[in-house]
């Protein structure tokens, strides 16, 4: 695997996603979808844009 390839998803661009709040940064958060979990230590995560305590969809 080359240095440019990564496993998993990459962070979204959060420019203009936090409705004027700054800094607006990408952060990984646990997903709340109904998922049949086969492994006890598996916790699916997704990306959100975060500013202060608020989370926004990318």
N, C-alpha and C positions, 0 to 999 in steps of 0.2 A: 504494500500500500504506500503510495507516495505521500509526501508531507502535506499536500494540498487536499487529500481525501480524508474524511472523518467518518467515524461511525456515529449513527444517531442523527438527530435533527440539529439544524443550526439555529442560532437565535434570530428572531425577526428584527427588522428595522423598526424602531419605536418612534421615529421622528413624527411629530404631529399626532401621536396616538393618545397622549395624556391630557388633551384639551387645555393646553397652555401651561400645565404644571411642569416644573423642571427641577431636577433632571429626570427624564423619562428613560428608564433603562429596562432592557430585556432581563427577565428572571424566570427560572424554572419553578413550576408549581405542581403539586400532585393533581392528577385529573380525578374527576368525580364520576366518570362514566361507570355504568354497570359493566364490569369486566369479570369474567370467570377467571380467577387467579389459580394457576396451577402450582405456583411456587410461593411459599410463605413469606419470602423476603422480597418479592417483586412488587414494586409500587410504581405504576405508570406515571409519567410526568409529561407536562406540556409547557408551552411558553406563554407568558403574558408580559405586558408592558407595565412597569411599576413606577409610581411616583409617590413618595411618602408611603402611607399605609394603603393607598388605593391601587387596585389592579384593573387594567384595561385590556380589551381584546386587541391583538395586533392586526 
